[in-house]
């Protein structure tokens, strides 16, 4: 992936790489294809859906976040 070079909100040129924390401790959050569906206990249904790791960049000027769902999650 080529890192983004400009903020889509304010057009500033400095974007700081980072990540979204997963409080469950897996190290990163994931993007999951499809509309959110809840199971019988209220949790999100994930089985059989494509998953992608989320890459995040923050504009150092305005704080806007740019998110990219890149490689498939194993």
PQR file with spaces between the fields and no chain letter, atoms N, CA, C, O and H, PARSE charges and radii, in Angstrom:
ATOM       1  N    UNK     1       0.832   -1.183    0.000 -0.4000 1.5000
ATOM       2  CA   UNK     1       0.000    0.000    0.000 -0.0000 2.0000
ATOM       3  C    UNK     1       0.874    1.244    0.000  0.5500 1.7000
ATOM       4  O    UNK     1       1.874    1.315    0.714 -0.5500 1.4000
ATOM       5  N    UNK     2       0.494    2.203   -0.793 -0.4000 1.5000
ATOM       6  CA   UNK     2       1.139    3.507   -0.767 -0.0000 2.0000
ATOM       7  C    UNK     2       0.443    4.334    0.299  0.5500 1.7000
ATOM       8  O    UNK     2      -0.780    4.478    0.285 -0.5500 1.4000
ATOM       9  H    UNK     2      -0.319    2.145   -1.373  0.4000 1.0000
ATOM      10  N    UNK     3       1.214    4.869    1.212 -0.4000 1.5000
ATOM      11  CA   UNK     3       0.609    5.674    2.278 -0.0000 2.0000
ATOM      12  C    UNK     3      -0.009    6.936    1.702  0.5500 1.7000
ATOM      13  O    UNK     3       0.528    7.515    0.758 -0.5500 1.4000
ATOM      14  H    UNK     3       2.207    4.752    1.223  0.4000 1.0000
ATOM      15  N    UNK     4      -1.144    7.369    2.266 -0.4000 1.5000
ATOM      16  CA   UNK     4      -1.761    8.610    1.781 -0.0000 2.0000
ATOM      17  C    UNK     4      -0.832    9.795    2.033  0.5500 1.7000
ATOM      18  O    UNK     4      -0.076    9.801    3.005 -0.5500 1.4000
ATOM      19  H    UNK     4      -1.580    6.898    3.033  0.4000 1.0000
ATOM      20  N    UNK     5      -0.890   10.786    1.164 -0.4000 1.5000
ATOM      21  CA   UNK     5       0.016   11.931    1.283 -0.0000 2.0000
ATOM      22  C    UNK     5      -0.689   13.225    1.666  0.5500 1.7000
ATOM      23  O    UNK     5      -0.036   14.192    2.058 -0.5500 1.4000
ATOM      24  H    UNK     5      -1.504   10.781    0.375  0.4000 1.0000
ATOM      25  N    UNK     6      -2.017   13.255    1.557 -0.4000 1.5000
ATOM      26  CA   UNK     6      -2.757   14.473    1.877 -0.0000 2.0000
ATOM      27  C    UNK     6      -4.027   14.142    2.643  0.5500 1.7000
ATOM      28  O    UNK     6      -4.644   13.101    2.422 -0.5500 1.4000
ATOM      29  H    UNK     6      -2.548   12.470    1.238  0.4000 1.0000
ATOM      30  N    UNK     7      -4.410   15.034    3.544 -0.4000 1.5000
ATOM      31  CA   UNK     7      -5.657   14.907    4.284 -0.0000 2.0000
ATOM      32  C    UNK     7      -6.829   15.231    3.352  0.5500 1.7000
ATOM      33  O    UNK     7      -6.803   16.252    2.665 -0.5500 1.4000
ATOM      34  H    UNK     7      -3.909   15.880    3.724  0.4000 1.0000
ATOM      35  N    UNK     8      -7.841   14.386    3.323 -0.4000 1.5000
ATOM      36  CA   UNK     8      -9.006   14.645    2.472 -0.0000 2.0000
ATOM      37  C    UNK     8      -9.939   15.683    3.082  0.5500 1.7000
ATOM      38  O    UNK     8     -10.886   16.118    2.427 -0.5500 1.4000
ATOM      39  H    UNK     8      -7.862   13.557    3.881  0.4000 1.0000
ATOM      40  N    UNK     9      -9.690   16.085    4.323 -0.4000 1.5000
ATOM      41  CA   UNK     9     -10.531   17.083    4.980 -0.0000 2.0000
ATOM      42  C    UNK     9      -9.975   18.501    4.820  0.5500 1.7000
ATOM      43  O    UNK     9     -10.702   19.410    4.420 -0.5500 1.4000
ATOM      44  H    UNK     9      -8.921   15.731    4.856  0.4000 1.0000
ATOM      45  N    UNK    10      -8.674   18.692    5.136 -0.4000 1.5000
ATOM      46  CA   UNK    10      -8.101   20.048    5.110 -0.0000 2.0000
ATOM      47  C    UNK    10      -6.969   20.208    4.097  0.5500 1.7000
ATOM      48  O    UNK    10      -6.429   21.304    3.947 -0.5500 1.4000
ATOM      49  H    UNK    10      -8.084   17.953    5.462  0.4000 1.0000
ATOM      50  N    UNK    11      -6.602   19.131    3.401 -0.4000 1.5000
ATOM      51  CA   UNK    11      -5.550   19.129    2.373 -0.0000 2.0000
ATOM      52  C    UNK    11      -4.138   19.308    2.928  0.5500 1.7000
ATOM      53  O    UNK    11      -3.209   19.565    2.161 -0.5500 1.4000
ATOM      54  H    UNK    11      -7.041   18.240    3.523  0.4000 1.0000
ATOM      55  N    UNK    12      -3.957   19.178    4.237 -0.4000 1.5000
ATOM      56  CA   UNK    12      -2.614   19.248    4.826 -0.0000 2.0000
ATOM      57  C    UNK    12      -1.792   18.059    4.329  0.5500 1.7000
ATOM      58  O    UNK    12      -2.350   17.050    3.898 -0.5500 1.4000
ATOM      59  H    UNK    12      -4.711   18.970    4.860  0.4000 1.0000
ATOM      60  N    UNK    13      -0.472   18.183    4.389 -0.4000 1.5000
ATOM      61  CA   UNK    13       0.401   17.152    3.840 -0.0000 2.0000
ATOM      62  C    UNK    13       0.965   16.188    4.865  0.5500 1.7000
ATOM      63  O    UNK    13       1.663   15.251    4.478 -0.5500 1.4000
ATOM      64  H    UNK    13      -0.019   19.002    4.739  0.4000 1.0000
ATOM      65  N    UNK    14       0.707   16.364    6.136 -0.4000 1.5000
ATOM      66  CA   UNK    14       1.314   15.476    7.126 -0.0000 2.0000
ATOM      67  C    UNK    14       0.271   14.580    7.785  0.5500 1.7000
ATOM      68  O    UNK    14      -0.565   15.042    8.563 -0.5500 1.4000
ATOM      69  H    UNK    14       0.141   17.125    6.450  0.4000 1.0000
ATOM      70  N    UNK    15       0.335   13.290    7.458 -0.4000 1.5000
ATOM      71  CA   UNK    15      -0.545   12.291    8.065 -0.0000 2.0000
ATOM      72  C    UNK    15       0.315   11.343    8.897  0.5500 1.7000
ATOM      73  O    UNK    15       1.323   10.817    8.426 -0.5500 1.4000
ATOM      74  H    UNK    15       1.013   12.915    6.827  0.4000 1.0000
ATOM      75  N    UNK    16      -0.100   11.142   10.124 -0.4000 1.5000
ATOM      76  CA   UNK    16       0.635   10.305   11.077 -0.0000 2.0000
ATOM      77  C    UNK    16       0.021    8.899   11.090  0.5500 1.7000
ATOM      78  O    UNK    16      -1.178    8.759   11.333 -0.5500 1.4000
ATOM      79  H    UNK    16      -0.919   11.569   10.507  0.4000 1.0000
ATOM      80  N    UNK    17       0.833    7.844   10.829 -0.4000 1.5000
ATOM      81  CA   UNK    17       0.287    6.484   10.872 -0.0000 2.0000
ATOM      82  C    UNK    17      -0.031    6.062   12.300  0.5500 1.7000
ATOM      83  O    UNK    17       0.615    6.509   13.248 -0.5500 1.4000
ATOM      84  H    UNK    17       1.807    7.958   10.631  0.4000 1.0000
ATOM      85  N    UNK    18      -1.021    5.207   12.442 -0.4000 1.5000
ATOM      86  CA   UNK    18      -1.400    4.684   13.750 -0.0000 2.0000
ATOM      87  C    UNK    18      -2.300    3.478   13.581  0.5500 1.7000
ATOM      88  O    UNK    18      -2.348    2.885   12.504 -0.5500 1.4000
ATOM      89  H    UNK    18      -1.545    4.844   11.672  0.4000 1.0000
ATOM      90  N    UNK    19      -3.017    3.108   14.635 -0.4000 1.5000
ATOM      91  CA   UNK    19      -3.946    1.984   14.544 -0.0000 2.0000
ATOM      92  C    UNK    19      -5.086    2.195   15.522  0.5500 1.7000
ATOM      93  O    UNK    19      -4.982    2.992   16.455 -0.5500 1.4000
ATOM      94  H    UNK    19      -2.978    3.590   15.511  0.4000 1.0000
ATOM      95  N    UNK    20      -6.182    1.469   15.298 -0.4000 1.5000
ATOM      96  CA   UNK    20      -7.326    1.506   16.203 -0.0000 2.0000
ATOM      97  C    UNK    20      -7.161    0.363   17.186  0.5500 1.7000
ATOM      98  O    UNK    20      -6.948   -0.779   16.779 -0.5500 1.4000
ATOM      99  H    UNK    20      -6.267    0.822   14.540  0.4000 1.0000
ATOM     100  N    UNK    21      -7.256    0.650   18.451 -0.4000 1.5000
ATOM     101  CA   UNK    21      -7.041   -0.348   19.485 -0.0000 2.0000
ATOM     102  C    UNK    21      -8.239   -1.289   19.594  0.5500 1.7000
ATOM     103  O    UNK    21      -9.390   -0.871   19.465 -0.5500 1.4000
ATOM     104  H    UNK    21      -7.430    1.577   18.781  0.4000 1.0000
ATOM     105  N    UNK    22      -7.951   -2.546   19.831 -0.4000 1.5000
ATOM     106  CA   UNK    22      -8.989   -3.545   20.073 -0.0000 2.0000
ATOM     107  C    UNK    22      -8.936   -3.904   21.547  0.5500 1.7000
ATOM     108  O    UNK    22      -7.969   -4.525   21.987 -0.5500 1.4000
ATOM     109  H    UNK    22      -7.016   -2.885   19.937  0.4000 1.0000
ATOM     110  N    UNK    23      -9.949   -3.532   22.324 -0.4000 1.5000
ATOM     111  CA   UNK    23      -9.895   -3.784   23.761 -0.0000 2.0000
ATOM     112  C    UNK    23      -9.845   -5.266   24.133  0.5500 1.7000
ATOM     113  O    UNK    23      -9.537   -5.605   25.276 -0.5500 1.4000
ATOM     114  H    UNK    23     -10.735   -3.028   21.966  0.4000 1.0000
ATOM     115  N    UNK    24     -10.144   -6.148   23.184 -0.4000 1.5000
ATOM     116  CA   UNK    24     -10.069   -7.590   23.462 -0.0000 2.0000
ATOM     117  C    UNK    24      -8.639   -8.102   23.389  0.5500 1.7000
ATOM     118  O    UNK    24      -8.374   -9.252   23.740 -0.5500 1.4000
ATOM     119  H    UNK    24     -10.394   -5.873   22.256  0.4000 1.0000
ATOM     120  N    UNK    25      -7.718   -7.265   22.938 -0.4000 1.5000
ATOM     121  CA   UNK    25      -6.311   -7.627   22.969 -0.0000 2.0000
ATOM     122  C    UNK    25      -5.751   -8.319   21.741  0.5500 1.7000
ATOM     123  O    UNK    25      -4.648   -8.862   21.808 -0.5500 1.4000
ATOM     124  H    UNK    25      -7.933   -6.331   22.653  0.4000 1.0000
ATOM     125  N    UNK    26      -6.471   -8.324   20.609 -0.4000 1.5000
ATOM     126  CA   UNK    26      -5.931   -8.994   19.421 -0.0000 2.0000
ATOM     127  C    UNK    26      -4.928   -8.119   18.686  0.5500 1.7000
ATOM     128  O    UNK    26      -4.244   -8.605   17.785 -0.5500 1.4000
ATOM     129  H    UNK    26      -7.367   -7.883   20.555  0.4000 1.0000
ATOM     130  N    UNK    27      -4.820   -6.850   19.040 -0.4000 1.5000
ATOM     131  CA   UNK    27      -3.822   -5.978   18.448 -0.0000 2.0000
ATOM     132  C    UNK    27      -4.351   -5.015   17.402  0.5500 1.7000
ATOM     133  O    UNK    27      -3.701   -4.004   17.134 -0.5500 1.4000
ATOM     134  H    UNK    27      -5.376   -6.455   19.771  0.4000 1.0000
ATOM     135  N    UNK    28      -5.490   -5.280   16.807 -0.4000 1.5000
ATOM     136  CA   UNK    28      -6.050   -4.373   15.815 -0.0000 2.0000
ATOM     137  C    UNK    28      -7.532   -4.666   15.628  0.5500 1.7000
ATOM     138  O    UNK    28      -7.993   -5.782   15.866 -0.5500 1.4000
ATOM     139  H    UNK    28      -6.018   -6.101   17.025  0.4000 1.0000
ATOM     140  N    UNK    29      -8.271   -3.648   15.198 -0.4000 1.5000
ATOM     141  CA   UNK    29      -9.675   -3.865   14.885 -0.0000 2.0000
ATOM     142  C    UNK    29      -9.787   -4.362   13.451  0.5500 1.7000
ATOM     143  O    UNK    29      -8.810   -4.318   12.703 -0.5500 1.4000
ATOM     144  H    UNK    29      -7.897   -2.741   15.004  0.4000 1.0000
ATOM     145  N    UNK    30     -10.955   -4.830   13.063 -0.4000 1.5000
ATOM     146  CA   UNK    30     -11.155   -5.370   11.731 -0.0000 2.0000
ATOM     147  C    UNK    30     -12.382   -4.752   11.080  0.5500 1.7000
ATOM     148  O    UNK    30     -13.326   -4.342   11.755 -0.5500 1.4000
ATOM     149  H    UNK    30     -11.748   -4.866   13.670  0.4000 1.0000
ATOM     150  N    UNK    31     -12.347   -4.695    9.751 -0.4000 1.5000
ATOM     151  CA   UNK    31     -13.511   -4.353    8.957 -0.0000 2.0000
ATOM     152  C    UNK    31     -14.112   -5.674    8.531  0.5500 1.7000
ATOM     153  O    UNK    31     -13.390   -6.566    8.087 -0.5500 1.4000
ATOM     154  H    UNK    31     -11.580   -5.029    9.202  0.4000 1.0000
ATOM     155  N    UNK    32     -15.446   -5.819    8.660 -0.4000 1.5000
ATOM     156  CA   UNK    32     -16.128   -7.055    8.295 -0.0000 2.0000
ATOM     157  C    UNK    32     -17.197   -6.718    7.262  0.5500 1.7000
ATOM     158  O    UNK    32     -17.994   -5.801    7.461 -0.5500 1.4000
ATOM     159  H    UNK    32     -16.033   -5.095    9.021  0.4000 1.0000
ATOM     160  N    UNK    33     -17.210   -7.467    6.154 -0.4000 1.5000
ATOM     161  CA   UNK    33     -18.149   -7.209    5.061 -0.0000 2.0000
ATOM     162  C    UNK    33     -19.585   -7.437    5.494  0.5500 1.7000
ATOM     163  O    UNK    33     -19.864   -8.325    6.300 -0.5500 1.4000
ATOM     164  H    UNK    33     -16.563   -8.212    5.993  0.4000 1.0000
ATOM     165  N    UNK    34     -20.496   -6.636    4.961 -0.4000 1.5000
ATOM     166  CA   UNK    34     -21.925   -6.832    5.182 -0.0000 2.0000
ATOM     167  C    UNK    34     -22.492   -5.962    6.285  0.5500 1.7000
ATOM     168  O    UNK    34     -21.760   -5.353    7.065 -0.5500 1.4000
ATOM     169  H    UNK    34     -20.270   -5.915    4.307  0.4000 1.0000
ATOM     170  N    UNK    35     -23.801   -5.918    6.331 -0.4000 1.5000
ATOM     171  CA   UNK    35     -24.542   -5.153    7.339 -0.0000 2.0000
ATOM     172  C    UNK    35     -24.445   -5.873    8.687  0.5500 1.7000
ATOM     173  O    UNK    35     -24.478   -7.102    8.739 -0.5500 1.4000
ATOM     174  H    UNK    35     -24.396   -6.413    5.697  0.4000 1.0000
ATOM     175  N    UNK    36     -24.325   -5.114    9.768 -0.4000 1.5000
ATOM     176  CA   UNK    36     -24.248   -5.694   11.109 -0.0000 2.0000
ATOM     177  C    UNK    36     -25.499   -6.507   11.413  0.5500 1.7000
ATOM     178  O    UNK    36     -26.621   -6.015   11.292 -0.5500 1.4000
ATOM     179  H    UNK    36     -24.298   -4.115    9.726  0.4000 1.0000
ATOM     180  N    UNK    37     -25.290   -7.748   11.807 -0.4000 1.5000
ATOM     181  CA   UNK    37     -26.376   -8.615   12.265 -0.0000 2.0000
ATOM     182  C    UNK    37     -26.004   -9.091   13.652  0.5500 1.7000
ATOM     183  O    UNK    37     -24.851   -9.441   13.905 -0.5500 1.4000
ATOM     184  H    UNK    37     -24.378   -8.148   11.906  0.4000 1.0000
ATOM     185  N    UNK    38     -26.967   -9.105   14.545 -0.4000 1.5000
ATOM     186  CA   UNK    38     -26.723   -9.515   15.929 -0.0000 2.0000
ATOM     187  C    UNK    38     -27.165  -10.956   16.138  0.5500 1.7000
ATOM     188  O    UNK    38     -28.167  -11.398   15.576 -0.5500 1.4000
ATOM     189  H    UNK    38     -27.903   -8.820   14.339  0.4000 1.0000
ATOM     190  N    UNK    39     -26.404  -11.684   16.956 -0.4000 1.5000
ATOM     191  CA   UNK    39     -26.760  -13.038   17.337 -0.0000 2.0000
ATOM     192  C    UNK    39     -27.745  -13.024   18.493  0.5500 1.7000
ATOM     193  O    UNK    39     -28.153  -11.953   18.940 -0.5500 1.4000
ATOM     194  H    UNK    39     -25.590  -11.325   17.412  0.4000 1.0000
ATOM     195  N    UNK    40     -28.135  -14.196   18.986 -0.4000 1.5000
ATOM     196  CA   UNK    40     -29.121  -14.289   20.055 -0.0000 2.0000
ATOM     197  C    UNK    40     -28.689  -13.630   21.368  0.5500 1.7000
ATOM     198  O    UNK    40     -29.537  -13.222   22.161 -0.5500 1.4000
ATOM     199  H    UNK    40     -27.804  -15.067   18.622  0.4000 1.0000
ATOM     200  N    UNK    41     -27.382  -13.524   21.602 -0.4000 1.5000
ATOM     201  CA   UNK    41     -26.891  -12.894   22.828 -0.0000 2.0000
ATOM     202  C    UNK    41     -26.483  -11.435   22.617  0.5500 1.7000
ATOM     203  O    UNK    41     -25.927  -10.807   23.519 -0.5500 1.4000
ATOM     204  H    UNK    41     -26.693  -13.856   20.957  0.4000 1.0000
ATOM     205  N    UNK    42     -26.761  -10.893   21.420 -0.4000 1.5000
ATOM     206  CA   UNK    42     -26.486   -9.480   21.154 -0.0000 2.0000
ATOM     207  C    UNK    42     -25.160   -9.181   20.496  0.5500 1.7000
ATOM     208  O    UNK    42     -24.921   -8.044   20.091 -0.5500 1.4000
ATOM     209  H    UNK    42     -27.213  -11.402   20.687  0.4000 1.0000
ATOM     210  N    UNK    43     -24.281  -10.178   20.375 -0.4000 1.5000
ATOM     211  CA   UNK    43     -22.982   -9.959   19.734 -0.0000 2.0000
ATOM     212  C    UNK    43     -23.108   -9.941   18.217  0.5500 1.7000
ATOM     213  O    UNK    43     -24.074  -10.464   17.660 -0.5500 1.4000
ATOM     214  H    UNK    43     -24.475  -11.102   20.704  0.4000 1.0000
ATOM     215  N    UNK    44     -22.131   -9.340   17.554 -0.4000 1.5000
ATOM     216  CA   UNK    44     -22.132   -9.279   16.093 -0.0000 2.0000
ATOM     217  C    UNK    44     -21.864  -10.660   15.498  0.5500 1.7000
ATOM     218  O    UNK    44     -21.013  -11.402   15.989 -0.5500 1.4000
ATOM     219  H    UNK    44     -21.347   -8.915   18.006  0.4000 1.0000
ATOM     220  N    UNK    45     -22.598  -10.997   14.437 -0.4000 1.5000
ATOM     221  CA   UNK    45     -22.350  -12.254   13.722 -0.0000 2.0000
ATOM     222  C    UNK    45     -21.200  -12.032   12.754  0.5500 1.7000
ATOM     223  O    UNK    45     -21.240  -11.107   11.942 -0.5500 1.4000
ATOM     224  H    UNK    45     -23.289  -10.394   14.038  0.4000 1.0000
ATOM     225  N    UNK    46     -20.176  -12.872   12.834 -0.4000 1.5000
ATOM     226  CA   UNK    46     -18.970  -12.726   12.021 -0.0000 2.0000
ATOM     227  C    UNK    46     -18.685  -13.932   11.136  0.5500 1.7000
ATOM     228  O    UNK    46     -17.954  -13.809   10.153 -0.5500 1.4000
ATOM     229  H    UNK    46     -20.144  -13.623   13.494  0.4000 1.0000
ATOM     230  N    UNK    47     -19.232  -15.070   11.453 -0.4000 1.5000
ATOM     231  CA   UNK    47     -18.894  -16.320   10.770 -0.0000 2.0000
ATOM     232  C    UNK    47     -19.149  -16.235    9.266  0.5500 1.7000
ATOM     233  O    UNK    47     -20.203  -15.775    8.826 -0.5500 1.4000
ATOM     234  H    UNK    47     -19.826  -15.171   12.252  0.4000 1.0000
ATOM     235  N    UNK    48     -18.164  -16.688    8.487 -0.4000 1.5000
ATOM     236  CA   UNK    48     -18.294  -16.748    7.042 -0.0000 2.0000
ATOM     237  C    UNK    48     -18.176  -15.424    6.315  0.5500 1.7000
ATOM     238  O    UNK    48     -18.444  -15.360    5.115 -0.5500 1.4000
ATOM     239  H    UNK    48     -17.309  -17.062    8.844  0.4000 1.0000
ATOM     240  N    UNK    49     -17.787  -14.377    6.999 -0.4000 1.5000
ATOM     241  CA   UNK    49     -17.666  -13.066    6.359 -0.0000 2.0000
ATOM     242  C    UNK    49     -16.204  -12.716    6.131  0.5500 1.7000
ATOM     243  O    UNK    49     -15.326  -13.103    6.902 -0.5500 1.4000
ATOM     244  H    UNK    49     -17.570  -14.428    7.973  0.4000 1.0000
ATOM     245  N    UNK    50     -15.959  -11.968    5.048 -0.4000 1.5000
ATOM     246  CA   UNK    50     -14.599  -11.484    4.778 -0.0000 2.0000
ATOM     247  C    UNK    50     -14.210  -10.465    5.851  0.5500 1.7000
ATOM     248  O    UNK    50     -15.036   -9.675    6.308 -0.5500 1.4000
ATOM     249  H    UNK    50     -16.672  -11.653    4.421  0.4000 1.0000
ATOM     250  N    UNK    51     -12.937  -10.501    6.239 -0.4000 1.5000
ATOM     251  CA   UNK    51     -12.421   -9.572    7.253 -0.0000 2.0000
ATOM     252  C    UNK    51     -11.145   -8.933    6.728  0.5500 1.7000
ATOM     253  O    UNK    51     -10.360   -9.578    6.032 -0.5500 1.4000
ATOM     254  H    UNK    51     -12.266  -11.142    5.868  0.4000 1.0000
ATOM     255  N    UNK    52     -10.942   -7.677    7.060 -0.4000 1.5000
ATOM     256  CA   UNK    52      -9.732   -6.963    6.646 -0.0000 2.0000
ATOM     257  C    UNK    52      -9.176   -6.160    7.818  0.5500 1.7000
ATOM     258  O    UNK    52      -9.921   -5.618    8.634 -0.5500 1.4000
ATOM     259  H    UNK    52     -11.580   -7.154    7.625  0.4000 1.0000
ATOM     260  N    UNK    53      -7.876   -6.100    7.876 -0.4000 1.5000
ATOM     261  CA   UNK    53      -7.189   -5.293    8.880 -0.0000 2.0000
ATOM     262  C    UNK    53      -7.368   -3.817    8.538  0.5500 1.7000
ATOM     263  O    UNK    53      -7.319   -3.443    7.366 -0.5500 1.4000
ATOM     264  H    UNK    53      -7.271   -6.541    7.213  0.4000 1.0000
ATOM     265  N    UNK    54      -7.573   -2.978    9.549 -0.4000 1.5000
ATOM     266  CA   UNK    54      -7.757   -1.538    9.334 -0.0000 2.0000
ATOM     267  C    UNK    54      -6.450   -0.800    9.586  0.5500 1.7000
ATOM     268  O    UNK    54      -5.813   -0.980   10.624 -0.5500 1.4000
ATOM     269  H    UNK    54      -7.612   -3.281   10.501  0.4000 1.0000
ATOM     270  N    UNK    55      -6.055    0.034    8.624 -0.4000 1.5000
ATOM     271  CA   UNK    55      -4.894    0.907    8.774 -0.0000 2.0000
ATOM     272  C    UNK    55      -5.416    2.323    8.937  0.5500 1.7000
ATOM     273  O    UNK    55      -6.301    2.744    8.192 -0.5500 1.4000
ATOM     274  H    UNK    55      -6.573    0.180    7.780  0.4000 1.0000
ATOM     275  N    UNK    56      -4.881    3.066    9.901 -0.4000 1.5000
ATOM     276  CA   UNK    56      -5.382    4.407   10.219 -0.0000 2.0000
ATOM     277  C    UNK    56      -4.275    5.448   10.105  0.5500 1.7000
ATOM     278  O    UNK    56      -3.125    5.194   10.462 -0.5500 1.4000
ATOM     279  H    UNK    56      -4.162    2.724   10.506  0.4000 1.0000
ATOM     280  N    UNK    57      -4.640    6.620    9.603 -0.4000 1.5000
ATOM     281  CA   UNK    57      -3.724    7.755    9.516 -0.0000 2.0000
ATOM     282  C    UNK    57      -4.459    8.978   10.052  0.5500 1.7000
ATOM     283  O    UNK    57      -5.624    9.203    9.723 -0.5500 1.4000
ATOM     284  H    UNK    57      -5.575    6.827    9.313  0.4000 1.0000
ATOM     285  N    UNK    58      -3.767    9.777   10.889 -0.4000 1.5000
ATOM     286  CA   UNK    58      -4.364   10.967   11.502 -0.0000 2.0000
ATOM     287  C    UNK    58      -3.671   12.217   10.975  0.5500 1.7000
ATOM     288  O    UNK    58      -2.443   12.296   10.945 -0.5500 1.4000
ATOM     289  H    UNK    58      -2.821    9.594   11.156  0.4000 1.0000
ATOM     290  N    UNK    59      -4.475   13.190   10.560 -0.4000 1.5000
ATOM     291  CA   UNK    59      -3.923   14.464   10.102 -0.0000 2.0000
ATOM     292  C    UNK    59      -3.395   15.222   11.317  0.5500 1.7000
ATOM     293  O    UNK    59      -4.122   15.413   12.292 -0.5500 1.4000
ATOM     294  H    UNK    59      -5.472   13.126   10.584  0.4000 1.0000
ATOM     295  N    UNK    60      -2.137   15.654   11.264 -0.4000 1.5000
ATOM     296  CA   UNK    60      -1.543   16.381   12.390 -0.0000 2.0000
ATOM     297  C    UNK    60      -2.050   17.826   12.454  0.5500 1.7000
ATOM     298  O    UNK    60      -1.826   18.517   13.448 -0.5500 1.4000
ATOM     299  H    UNK    60      -1.546   15.499   10.472  0.4000 1.0000
ATOM     300  N    UNK    61      -2.727   18.281   11.406 -0.4000 1.5000
ATOM     301  CA   UNK    61      -3.243   19.643   11.374 -0.0000 2.0000
ATOM     302  C    UNK    61      -4.664   19.735   11.943  0.5500 1.7000
ATOM     303  O    UNK    61      -4.929   20.551   12.827 -0.5500 1.4000
ATOM     304  H    UNK    61      -2.909   17.720   10.598  0.4000 1.0000
ATOM     305  N    UNK    62      -5.580   18.893   11.432 -0.4000 1.5000
ATOM     306  CA   UNK    62      -6.986   19.019   11.852 -0.0000 2.0000
ATOM     307  C    UNK    62      -7.494   17.820   12.664  0.5500 1.7000
ATOM     308  O    UNK    62      -8.593   17.882   13.214 -0.5500 1.4000
ATOM     309  H    UNK    62      -5.364   18.231   10.714  0.4000 1.0000
ATOM     310  N    UNK    63      -6.712   16.723   12.751 -0.4000 1.5000
ATOM     311  CA   UNK    63      -7.108   15.567   13.541 -0.0000 2.0000
ATOM     312  C    UNK    63      -7.999   14.573   12.798  0.5500 1.7000
ATOM     313  O    UNK    63      -8.383   13.553   13.369 -0.5500 1.4000
ATOM     314  H    UNK    63      -5.819   16.673   12.304  0.4000 1.0000
ATOM     315  N    UNK    64      -8.333   14.847   11.541 -0.4000 1.5000
ATOM     316  CA   UNK    64      -9.175   13.956   10.740 -0.0000 2.0000
ATOM     317  C    UNK    64      -8.502   12.586   10.606  0.5500 1.7000
ATOM     318  O    UNK    64      -7.289   12.501   10.413 -0.5500 1.4000
ATOM     319  H    UNK    64      -8.021   15.675   11.077  0.4000 1.0000
ATOM     320  N    UNK    65      -9.303   11.508   10.710 -0.4000 1.5000
ATOM     321  CA   UNK    65      -8.775   10.152   10.544 -0.0000 2.0000
ATOM     322  C    UNK    65      -9.096    9.620    9.156  0.5500 1.7000
ATOM     323  O    UNK    65     -10.223    9.738    8.674 -0.5500 1.4000
ATOM     324  H    UNK    65     -10.288   11.576   10.866  0.4000 1.0000
ATOM     325  N    UNK    66      -8.093    9.034    8.525 -0.4000 1.5000
ATOM     326  CA   UNK    66      -8.248    8.341    7.245 -0.0000 2.0000
ATOM     327  C    UNK    66      -8.103    6.862    7.554  0.5500 1.7000
ATOM     328  O    UNK    66      -7.092    6.450    8.124 -0.5500 1.4000
ATOM     329  H    UNK    66      -7.177    8.938    8.916  0.4000 1.0000
ATOM     330  N    UNK    67      -9.094    6.050    7.188 -0.4000 1.5000
ATOM     331  CA   UNK    67      -9.067    4.619    7.474 -0.0000 2.0000
ATOM     332  C    UNK    67      -9.049    3.825    6.170  0.5500 1.7000
ATOM     333  O    UNK    67      -9.754    4.158    5.218 -0.5500 1.4000
ATOM     334  H    UNK    67      -9.914    6.384    6.725  0.4000 1.0000
ATOM     335  N    UNK    68      -8.232    2.770    6.141 -0.4000 1.5000
ATOM     336  CA   UNK    68      -8.124    1.911    4.975 -0.0000 2.0000
ATOM     337  C    UNK    68      -8.233    0.461    5.414  0.5500 1.7000
ATOM     338  O    UNK    68      -7.550    0.040    6.347 -0.5500 1.4000
ATOM     339  H    UNK    68      -7.659    2.499    6.915  0.4000 1.0000
ATOM     340  N    UNK    69      -9.087   -0.304    4.748 -0.4000 1.5000
ATOM     341  CA   UNK    69      -9.244   -1.746    5.003 -0.0000 2.0000
ATOM     342  C    UNK    69      -8.460   -2.472    3.927  0.5500 1.7000
ATOM     343  O    UNK    69      -8.911   -2.560    2.785 -0.5500 1.4000
ATOM     344  H    UNK    69      -9.642    0.039    3.990  0.4000 1.0000
ATOM     345  N    UNK    70      -7.293   -2.992    4.274 -0.4000 1.5000
ATOM     346  CA   UNK    70      -6.379   -3.525    3.270 -0.0000 2.0000
ATOM     347  C    UNK    70      -6.404   -5.038    3.179  0.5500 1.7000
ATOM     348  O    UNK    70      -7.357   -5.615    2.655 -0.5500 1.4000
ATOM     349  H    UNK    70      -6.926   -2.920    5.201  0.4000 1.0000
ATOM     350  N    UNK    71      -5.372   -5.679    3.682 -0.4000 1.5000
ATOM     351  CA   UNK    71      -5.200   -7.122    3.493 -0.0000 2.0000
ATOM     352  C    UNK    71      -6.220   -7.948    4.253  0.5500 1.7000
ATOM     353  O    UNK    71      -6.729   -7.543    5.298 -0.5500 1.4000
ATOM     354  H    UNK    71      -4.598   -5.211    4.108  0.4000 1.0000
ATOM     355  N    UNK    72      -6.504   -9.119    3.699 -0.4000 1.5000
ATOM     356  CA   UNK    72      -7.442  -10.045    4.335 -0.0000 2.0000
ATOM     357  C    UNK    72      -6.913  -10.431    5.703  0.5500 1.7000
ATOM     358  O    UNK    72      -5.709  -10.618    5.876 -0.5500 1.4000
ATOM     359  H    UNK    72      -6.091   -9.448    2.850  0.4000 1.0000
ATOM     360  N    UNK    73      -7.795  -10.549    6.663 -0.4000 1.5000
ATOM     361  CA   UNK    73      -7.470  -10.987    8.027 -0.0000 2.0000
ATOM     362  C    UNK    73      -7.442  -12.497    8.026  0.5500 1.7000
ATOM     363  O    UNK    73      -8.368  -13.136    7.524 -0.5500 1.4000
ATOM     364  H    UNK    73      -8.774  -10.397    6.522  0.4000 1.0000
ATOM     365  N    UNK    74      -6.415  -13.066    8.569 -0.4000 1.5000
ATOM     366  CA   UNK    74      -6.295  -14.532    8.576 -0.0000 2.0000
ATOM     367  C    UNK    74      -7.249  -15.165    9.558  0.5500 1.7000
ATOM     368  O    UNK    74      -7.279  -16.389    9.689 -0.5500 1.4000
ATOM     369  H    UNK    74      -5.663  -12.548    8.977  0.4000 1.0000
